[in-house]
Amino acid sequence: MARKVRKTPQARREEITNATARLVSEKGYNGITLKDVADAVGMSQPGVLHYAGSKEGLLSLIVTEVYAVYGTPEEFLTTGLPGSDPASPHFPAYLRYLVKHNVSQPELVQLFMVLQAESFDPSHPLHDYFKFRAERVWKHYSQTHWKLPEGMDWKRDMKPYVRMSLEAMDGIQLRWLREPPMDYLKEWSAFERAIYPSPTWDLYR
């Protein structure tokens, strides 16, 4: 009989996080129990709590270790893609990278949209996370020195662009999840041309 390999704490943590993400995307946070997660990973409920602390802690794992760590500007600057030169990165190019990343991760996008909708309830553990999301994203993006059209200043001029971009992506993602045949990349391309029009942005895409 093969000897059972004991999983490392990190492997267990990832297993719990991934199972929680899948269950929440299918049923919503309010639709799952700690027992559901424990059953999904073959552990006891106290065993899951050892890694997460609480049911609310499971959401923290999802956000901090699954959703928020991929598709970042920092990741984009290491890709070598057009517009990703760390010395003069282009913001629209980063947004295209983010869209392509989201297209490759529909389960994560669905998870994010489910949690965002649920978080309108003030008692939801991620209520404040989503309430202040736009400001947090703005501060994060502001850490990168983006190359902008002549005469434009990031702090003075770009906040409305970032806001409109986030709002457009959220709307497109809802349609994309409801209508799988829709071409997310093509739809974003149309919004990009509207938000970052020619000729102003032609050399900064």
Secondary structure, 3 states (H helix, E strand, C coil): CCCCCCCCHHHHHHHHHHHHHHHHHHHCHHHCCHHHHHHHHCCCHHHHHHHHCCHHHHHHHHHHHHHCCCCCHHHHCCCCCCCCCCCCCCHHHHHHHHHHHHHCCHHHHHHHHHHHHHCCCCCCCCHHHHHCHHHHHHHHHCCCCCCCCCCCCHHHHCHHHHHHHHHHHHHHHHHHHHCCCCCHHHHHHHHHHHHCCCCCCHHHC
